[in-house]
Amino acid sequence: MNTKPSSLAHCLLVLLALLICACEKAYIDLDGETPAGKGNLNISVFQIEQTPFTDYTRTAAADACTRLNFAVYNTAGTRVKQTNQQLGNAGFGSASFQLEEGTYQLVIVAHSSNGNPTMTNPAKIQFTNAQGFSDTFLYSHTVEVNDEAQSLQVSLNRIVSLCRFVITDDYPEGVTRMRFKYTGGSGAFNAYTGFGCVKSTQTVTFDVATGKKQFDLYTFLHETTGVIELEVTALDAADNVLNQRDFRVPMQQNKITWCEGDYFNDDDSHNSTVDIDINTKWDGEIRITF
């Protein structure tokens, strides 16, 4: 006579246990991040490498970038967790993950692009022309996760090269935009090496209505040193080409190459040969006059 009530009570207990389990897992969001204090891997971005003109310093994340991307990969290179943060988000610079015991690759990217890079594959983390290219910093290391929670304070290092192109003469009438198209670098990088991993054509266009004359062009080199082939085009409001010149610009990872001169007062040729002057008083700077 008591068989049915006992079965019903058993079913209710099972359902209750399932609901409790579901509630315990509910704090993991869609991005894969766990609220602070709930994970067994807790990360804090401690420092980000900066390269001013005089020396090397360290700065806080909020002063160096507007976006942070945290991703965790297993030993096969499969992404198992990821969370993206923007400056202004609560807890910007810190992340927590709940992971099974094992070995993982932790990758953190700091940048100021208009969107988040594709991070499906750690060997090919990619930005696009539409997102834009910016100063970019990387942390990539193996971590061992066990049942005891651990906290990491990490420092990120710059992995881009910068061509700083400066026009010293006046804009002719009608010029509204400057377009910079360059090859030789990469819009994607390998998180294991920090070097570029694809052959990219990077294109950046700037509005010059405000008189802007300094333009920063970022790339990931395939090695510590390299050369970019740079096409610089002056456009009018209807995208007609008013002037175009080509440059070969030597680059080094984590260094600035200045390329400056009279862009419009070049009457001899649209193809330019530049003389390179390396100023040894500055650590991380190459100056070119064209």
C-alpha positions as CSV (number, residue, x, y, z in Angstrom):
1,M,0.0,0.0,0.0
2,N,2.9,2.4,0.6
3,T,4.8,1.7,-2.6
4,K,3.3,4.6,-4.7
5,P,3.8,7.3,-2.0
6,S,7.4,6.1,-1.5
7,S,8.1,6.3,-5.2
8,L,6.6,9.7,-5.4
9,A,8.7,11.0,-2.5
10,H,11.8,9.5,-4.2
11,C,11.1,11.3,-7.4
12,L,10.6,14.6,-5.6
13,L,14.0,14.2,-3.9
14,V,15.7,13.5,-7.2
15,L,14.1,16.6,-8.8
16,L,15.1,18.7,-5.8
17,A,18.7,17.4,-6.1
18,L,18.8,18.3,-9.8
19,L,17.5,21.8,-9.1
20,I,20.2,22.4,-6.4
21,C,22.9,21.3,-8.9
22,A,21.5,23.6,-11.5
23,C,21.5,26.5,-9.1
24,E,25.1,25.8,-8.1
25,K,26.2,26.1,-11.8
26,A,24.1,29.2,-12.6
27,Y,26.9,31.7,-11.7
28,I,28.9,30.7,-14.8
29,D,28.0,33.3,-17.5
30,L,27.8,32.8,-21.2
31,D,31.4,34.1,-21.8
32,G,32.8,31.4,-19.5
33,E,33.9,33.7,-16.6
34,T,33.0,32.9,-13.0
35,P,32.2,35.7,-10.5
36,A,35.1,36.8,-8.3
37,G,35.9,34.3,-5.6
38,K,33.9,31.5,-7.2
39,G,36.6,30.0,-9.4
40,N,39.8,27.9,-8.9
41,L,41.8,30.2,-11.2
42,N,41.7,33.9,-10.4
43,I,43.6,36.4,-12.5
44,S,44.6,40.0,-11.9
45,V,46.4,42.1,-14.6
46,F,49.1,43.6,-12.5
47,Q,51.2,45.5,-15.0
48,I,51.3,46.3,-18.7
49,E,54.5,47.2,-20.4
50,Q,54.7,50.7,-22.0
51,T,57.3,52.2,-24.2
52,P,57.6,56.0,-23.9
53,F,60.3,57.8,-25.8
54,T,62.8,57.9,-23.0
55,D,62.6,54.6,-21.1
56,Y,60.6,51.5,-20.4
57,T,57.9,51.8,-17.6
58,R,55.0,49.8,-16.3
59,T,51.4,51.1,-16.0
60,A,48.0,49.9,-14.9
61,A,45.6,48.2,-17.4
62,A,43.2,51.1,-17.4
63,D,45.9,53.5,-18.6
64,A,47.2,51.3,-21.4
65,C,44.1,49.8,-23.1
66,T,40.3,49.9,-23.4
67,R,39.7,46.2,-23.9
68,L,40.9,43.0,-22.2
69,N,40.3,39.5,-23.5
70,F,40.9,36.4,-21.3
71,A,40.9,33.0,-22.9
72,V,41.8,29.5,-21.5
73,Y,42.7,26.6,-23.9
74,N,43.3,23.0,-23.2
75,T,46.5,21.1,-24.3
76,A,45.0,20.4,-27.7
77,G,44.5,24.1,-28.3
78,T,40.8,24.1,-27.9
79,R,39.3,27.1,-26.2
80,V,37.4,26.1,-23.1
81,K,36.7,29.5,-21.5
82,Q,36.7,33.1,-22.6
83,T,35.6,36.4,-21.2
84,N,35.9,39.9,-22.7
85,Q,36.0,43.2,-20.8
86,Q,35.8,46.9,-21.7
87,L,37.1,49.8,-19.8
88,G,34.4,50.9,-17.4
89,N,33.2,47.3,-16.7
90,A,33.1,46.4,-13.0
91,G,36.2,44.4,-12.2
92,F,38.1,45.5,-15.3
93,G,41.5,43.8,-15.2
94,S,40.4,40.8,-13.1
95,A,38.8,37.5,-14.1
96,S,38.0,34.1,-12.4
97,F,37.4,30.7,-14.0
98,Q,36.2,27.4,-12.7
99,L,38.2,24.7,-14.4
100,E,38.6,20.9,-14.1
101,E,42.0,19.8,-12.9
102,G,44.6,19.8,-15.7
103,T,47.1,21.8,-17.8
104,Y,45.9,24.8,-19.7
105,Q,47.2,27.7,-21.8
106,L,46.1,31.1,-20.4
107,V,46.1,33.9,-22.9
108,I,45.3,37.5,-22.1
109,V,45.2,40.3,-24.7
110,A,45.1,44.0,-24.0
111,H,44.3,46.5,-26.7
112,S,42.2,49.5,-27.8
113,S,40.6,48.2,-31.0
114,N,36.9,48.9,-31.9
115,G,36.1,45.2,-31.3
116,N,37.3,41.9,-29.8
117,P,39.7,39.7,-31.8
118,T,38.9,36.2,-33.0
119,M,40.4,33.9,-30.3
120,T,39.1,30.5,-31.4
121,N,42.7,29.3,-32.1
122,P,45.6,30.5,-29.9
123,A,47.9,30.1,-32.8
124,K,45.9,32.7,-34.8
125,I,44.4,35.5,-32.8
126,Q,43.2,38.0,-35.4
127,F,42.1,41.6,-35.7
128,T,40.4,43.0,-38.8
129,N,40.7,46.3,-40.7
130,A,37.1,47.1,-39.6
131,Q,38.1,46.7,-35.9
132,G,41.3,48.7,-36.4
133,F,44.7,48.0,-35.0
134,S,46.1,49.4,-31.8
135,D,48.8,49.1,-29.2
136,T,48.6,45.4,-28.2
137,F,49.9,43.5,-25.2
138,L,50.1,39.8,-24.5
139,Y,50.3,37.3,-21.6
140,S,50.5,33.7,-22.6
141,H,51.6,30.9,-20.2
142,T,50.9,27.4,-19.2
143,V,49.0,27.0,-15.9
144,E,48.4,23.9,-13.8
145,V,44.9,23.8,-12.2
146,N,44.0,21.5,-9.3
147,D,41.3,21.4,-6.7
148,E,42.9,24.3,-4.7
149,A,42.1,27.8,-5.8
150,Q,45.0,29.9,-7.0
151,S,45.5,33.5,-7.8
152,L,47.8,34.9,-10.4
153,Q,49.1,38.5,-10.8
154,V,50.3,38.8,-14.4
155,S,52.2,41.3,-16.5
156,L,51.6,41.8,-20.2
157,N,54.2,42.7,-22.8
158,R,53.9,44.7,-26.0
159,I,54.0,42.6,-29.2
160,V,53.3,45.2,-31.9
161,S,55.5,47.4,-34.0
162,L,54.5,51.0,-34.7
163,C,55.1,53.2,-37.7
164,R,54.4,56.8,-36.8
165,F,53.8,58.7,-40.1
166,V,54.0,62.5,-39.8
167,I,53.2,64.9,-42.6
168,T,55.1,68.2,-42.2
169,D,53.7,70.2,-45.1
170,D,50.2,71.6,-45.6
171,Y,47.2,69.8,-47.1
172,P,46.2,70.9,-50.6
173,E,42.7,72.0,-51.1
174,G,40.3,69.1,-51.4
175,V,42.1,66.6,-49.3
176,T,39.7,65.1,-46.7
177,R,41.1,61.7,-45.9
178,M,44.4,59.9,-45.7
179,R,44.5,56.2,-46.5
180,F,47.4,53.9,-45.4
181,K,47.6,50.4,-46.9
182,Y,50.5,48.2,-45.9
183,T,51.8,44.7,-46.2
184,G,54.8,42.8,-44.7
185,G,53.3,42.6,-41.2
186,S,50.2,40.8,-39.9
187,G,46.8,41.5,-38.5
188,A,46.9,38.3,-36.6
189,F,49.4,36.8,-34.1
190,N,50.4,33.5,-32.6
191,A,49.9,33.6,-28.8
192,Y,52.6,31.0,-28.3
193,T,55.3,33.2,-30.0
194,G,53.9,36.7,-30.0
195,F,54.8,37.1,-33.7
196,G,52.5,37.7,-36.7
197,C,51.2,34.5,-38.3
198,V,49.4,35.5,-41.6
199,K,50.2,37.7,-44.6
200,S,47.9,40.6,-44.2
201,T,47.0,43.7,-46.2
202,Q,46.2,46.2,-43.4
203,T,44.3,49.3,-44.3
204,V,43.6,52.3,-42.1
205,T,41.8,55.5,-43.2
206,F,41.9,58.8,-41.2
207,D,39.7,61.9,-41.5
208,V,42.0,65.0,-41.7
209,A,39.3,67.7,-41.5
210,T,40.7,68.7,-38.2
211,G,44.2,69.1,-39.6
212,K,45.5,65.8,-38.2
213,K,49.1,65.1,-39.4
214,Q,50.4,62.3,-37.2
215,F,49.2,58.8,-38.0
216,D,49.9,55.6,-36.0
217,L,50.1,52.4,-37.9
218,Y,50.4,49.1,-35.9
219,T,51.3,45.6,-37.1
220,F,52.5,42.3,-35.8
221,L,55.9,41.4,-37.4
222,H,56.7,37.8,-38.4
223,E,60.1,38.2,-36.7
224,T,61.8,40.6,-34.4
225,T,62.6,42.9,-37.4
226,G,60.9,43.4,-40.7
227,V,59.9,45.8,-43.4
228,I,56.5,47.0,-44.4
229,E,55.5,48.2,-47.9
230,L,53.4,51.3,-47.2
231,E,51.1,52.9,-49.8
232,V,49.9,56.4,-48.6
233,T,47.0,58.0,-50.5
234,A,45.4,61.4,-50.2
235,L,41.6,61.3,-51.0
236,D,38.9,63.8,-51.6
237,A,35.3,63.6,-50.3
238,A,34.4,61.4,-53.3
239,D,37.3,59.0,-52.7
240,N,39.2,60.3,-55.7
241,V,42.9,59.9,-55.5
242,L,44.7,63.3,-55.2
243,N,48.2,62.0,-54.3
244,Q,49.8,58.7,-53.7
245,R,53.3,57.7,-52.6
246,D,55.0,54.4,-51.7
247,F,57.4,53.8,-48.8
248,R,59.5,50.9,-47.5
249,V,59.6,51.2,-43.8
250,P,62.0,49.2,-41.5
251,M,60.3,48.0,-38.3
252,Q,61.2,46.3,-35.1
253,Q,59.0,44.6,-32.5
254,N,58.2,46.8,-29.6
255,K,59.8,49.8,-31.2
256,I,58.5,53.0,-32.9
257,T,59.6,53.9,-36.5
258,W,59.1,57.6,-37.2
259,C,58.5,58.4,-40.9
260,E,58.1,62.1,-41.4
261,G,58.6,64.8,-44.1
262,D,56.9,66.8,-46.8
263,Y,54.4,64.4,-48.3
264,F,52.8,66.7,-50.9
265,N,55.9,68.6,-52.0
266,D,57.4,65.6,-53.8
267,D,57.6,66.6,-57.5
268,D,60.1,64.0,-58.7
269,S,58.4,60.7,-58.2
270,H,55.5,59.0,-56.5
271,N,57.9,56.3,-55.3
272,S,60.1,57.4,-52.4
273,T,63.5,56.2,-51.2
274,V,64.1,57.1,-47.6
275,D,67.3,57.6,-45.6
276,I,67.3,55.9,-42.2
277,D,68.6,57.7,-39.2
278,I,68.7,55.6,-36.0
279,N,68.9,57.9,-33.0
280,T,70.8,55.9,-30.4
281,K,69.8,58.3,-27.5
282,W,66.3,56.8,-27.6
283,D,65.6,53.2,-26.7
284,G,62.9,52.0,-29.0
285,E,62.9,54.6,-31.8
286,I,63.9,54.8,-35.4
287,R,63.6,58.1,-37.2
288,I,63.1,58.4,-41.0
289,T,62.9,61.6,-43.0
290,F,61.4,61.5,-46.5
